Every structure is written in structure tokens, then in C-alpha cells.
Amino acid sequence: MHLVTYWVFAVLLPHTCISSIEGKGKDYYFKPPRHADIPTPIGLFQDSWNKRNLARRYLIYGVIFVEGSNLRADVYVRVANLMKRLQQEQDWVLVLPPWEHLYHWKSDFHQDGIPWRIFYDVPSLRAYVRVIELETFFKETGQTQVDEVIYLQDYAGGFKGETWEDKIDEAPCLEDPGYYRDGNGTYAGFFGLDEFSAKRVRCFSVQGTADILAPLLLRKITAR
């Protein structure tokens, strides 16, 4: 079963909008499948797709909801560079999160669940690293539940000392990440999608660039 590591990127970074969302119909909104809409996967060693992709891992990222479009696009650049590093060692796929409502978008256009292809030429993004939309992830894996959420946060008390060092440590959550337990005891509330859930949430304090996450994802976290 191919699942995913989900994490919220705490660093924030400009984008060029290549198409307008005005005038687009509701077919452009992302609508995740309900759990009942997804067929039960065939056993790993019976399903040819799973045989070919047994080692594949997926990375979904998110950004704090108050951040604007420029910073969200800049975060993508950092995540893509991290993904380039991961793909050198393992079979990773970067999953693009749907765009949620942004406060500075002052139009009446429905602003939730907008796929990346409305703003960017996704095939061009694939020229650098393998990327797919979240809806494609659901279709490819037959899953709407992920193994684990990695929530990134500052160290308690902020930077201390005179010498900067890159470091990352699992730590108690300094604030409520904003996810909630659903009726099945799993975490939900990602991207405003009740259908999307996770088995586990862990907080990590981080100080450094995106590259510091590579050893953690490659060798210390086994979620797929």
C-alpha cells in the first residue's frame, strides 16, 4: 500500500501566474473522492501497479494558511530542491497541495481546492522533478489516508547562542497544529478536506534549510 509523508513547511518564499482563474467553471475545483468511492486495493503481490511501484514514496507539503500566493510559490521552489535530493536516492514523487482560500484574493470566485494547473504549467514543473496533483495521488494509490504528518515548528524560545547550526529534533507541539480527530480516531482537516486523513501527527523543531529534512525522510521515517 503506497502512502505518504505529509508535512507542513515552515519556511516561506515569487510566482508568475500563467493563467487566470476568472471565468473558470466548477469543473476546475478539486473534489476529493469519498472513502466509499475508492475501490479496495488488491493485495500488493497481486496488483501489477503495486508490484511496479512497491518502493515509491510520496511527499505532500502544506503552508500555513495565512500566507499569500508569492510565499506559497517560493516554498514550492524549496520543496522542489529537496525533492531533487530525495529522488537521487529513492523513488519519490512530490504531490502538489490544492490552493486554499487566500485573504488577499478579493473576488467572488470560489477559492478553495484550486489545482496547480490553473496557475502553472505543471508539465514544465515535471522537467525538474516528478510532481503530481493531489487528485492524481488519490487515483494512483487508491488512498485518502496517509501514514504520517510531520509538522515543522521553531525551537522553543527561538534561536539561542552565538553560533548558528542546522538541526532538527522531534519535540512536543508548541501550538495546536489545527488538525482534529475524526470518528475513526484518525487526524483530519488537511487543506479543508474532511475526506483526507492521517494515522499519526508528530511535531519537529527545525533550524536550517530544507536540505536538513533529507536524512530524516530518507532514513529515519519509513512512511510511504
Buried (B, 14 or more C-beta within 10 A) or exposed (E): EBBBBBBBBBBBBEBEEEEEBEEBEEEBBBEBEEEEEBEEBEEEEEBEBBEEBEEBBBBBBBBEEEBEBEBBBBBBBBBBBBBBBBBEEEEBBBBBBBBBEBEEEEEEEEBEBBBBBBBBEBEEBEEEBBBBBBBBBBEBBBBBBBBBBBBBBEBEEEEEEEEEEEEBEEBEEBEEBEBEEEEEEBBBBBBEBEBBBBBEBBBBBBBEEBEBBBEBBBEEBEBB
